[in-house]
């Protein structure tokens, strides 16, 4: 679907202005979104540096594609870089972007604590910085933050489970385990807090029981949101705590972690589609996750429309370069230990087997062909 949309937008851009396509990107498979403004298609002489964390996750490829296409449609030159979750690589990339004369930086950090010095350099050079979906911590160099309601993602995941299993009314006891995000990503803490806010009363009541006892974020986080790390931890938990009974719920904070848990469960003898297969959550509604939801190996995911997020971030770029104010809907939550960063929070949406067609296909995020393909 993204390739199809890219072809349409690229054709239009080629007719209007080759100058708008002058960005240098490390991504060889850029695609675009139909979202965002298209007020100008001629080069405006401004160059935007976009630093993304990794291409190992489908969602970050989509984020980079959408940012690049929407900025280019407005006449900006774009240099899109991916750090492949290498902290020092991202530092070097941002240094190079600054040396290359960018007028604004958009940064989705691998580890924001490692970016404090290079962001200070950006501020000294008068280059505004926009945080993209990961809050930049411990710096006053950041102008705005575009993200999803990260605590809302957590509450949406937990509320889905509560409603799906009727946990408020049941007299049964259910076991669960948590696979949360990376400790160097502030979003992961917000998501965890959102889940715990919903399920803590059920834990106190005895409806939910975590047999491993790994309830604290310090115990259940997953560095770099890594699938293999989640799989290994899930294998250990199943071996040590579930030899004589089954786990009923896996609270996974990301589709990639869900894949790791699925592999561990199958390795432990769980069978997809059986009564013993647990409810498994996720986040990002990746194409593979959507296929897994249809197949029954994952129960739900949280859809975060990267086209909308990119559009909101683009308005922030325009604002800082034109001296205007973008739309902001949160000025309280995102304290980065230096300043409270003005933010726009997009709304996440749960997706499962009942509504994936309406949410993902009808919105043209995916096509039926993509979802039904064997790849």
C-alpha positions, 0 to 999 in steps of 0.5 A: 500500500505504501509503495502504491501511494508513494508512486502516486505522490512521486509522479505529482512531485516530478511534474511540479518540482525536482528541487523538492526531492533533493533530500539525501536519505539512508532509506532505500525504500522510502514511501509516502503518505497521503496525509499532511498539507501540500500548500507548496511544492517548490523548494523553499530553500530549507533543509530538514534533518530527520533522525530515526532509530532503526529500520528493524521495526516496520513502524519506524520505516513508515514514520520515516517515509511519512515524514520525508514525503510530507516535508518534501511535498511542502518544498523542504529538502530532507536528509533522513537517517536511521541509526539501527539502534546504535546510540553512537551512530545516532550521535554521529548522524546528528552531528553530520546533519548539523554540519550539513547545514540543516535548518531544523532537526526531527529526532526519534531517539535511540537513547535520548540521554546520549543526545544531550551534548549534540542537542546543545550544539544544535541550540547553540547553532540556532537549529530548532529540534522537534522530538518525534514519538520519543521524548528528548530528556534532560535538554532545553533544546527541544521546541515541541514533541509530537507523539501518541498518548503513551499513557493512553496506549497503556490504558487502552491495552489494559481496558481491552483485556479487562473488557475482553475477559470480563475481569470486573465481574468474574470470580475466576483467577487469571495469571498474567505476565508483562513484557514492557518497553525499553528503559531508555524510552520515556514512552515505555514508562508512560505505557506501563503506568497506564496499564498498571493504573487499570489492572492494579485494583484487579491485582489487589482483588486477586483476580489477576496474579503475576506468578513470576512476581515481576510487576515492577518496570525495572523487572519487566522492561525490554532493552531496545524493545528487542524481540529476542530478549523478550523471547528469552525472558518469556522462556525463562518465566514459563520454565520457572513459573508455569510448569503445572499451569498455563499463563492466561494473559501476556501484556506485551507493549509492542508487536515485536515483543509479542512475536518473541512471546509467541515463539516462546509459548510455542516452544513450551508446547502451547498451541495456537487456537487451543483453550490454553493459548493466552490473550496476547496484546501488542502495539503498532498494528504491524502487518505481521501482527495484523496477520497474527491477529487474524490467525489467532496467535495475537489477540490485539494491537494498538494502531498508531497512524504514522501518517497523522503523527507525521502530519502533526510533526510537520506542522511543528517544523513549519511553526519553528521555521516560520515563527508561528505556533503549531496546534498543541493539546498538552502542556503538562505531562511531558517534563523532560527534567529540564523543561515541560515540552509543549506536545501534541498527542495523537489518539491510539486505537485498539485493533483486533479480529473484529475491527481490523478491516474497518480500522486498517483497510478502510483507512488505506493503511494496508490493503487486503492484498497485503494482509492476505499475502503469504509473505 
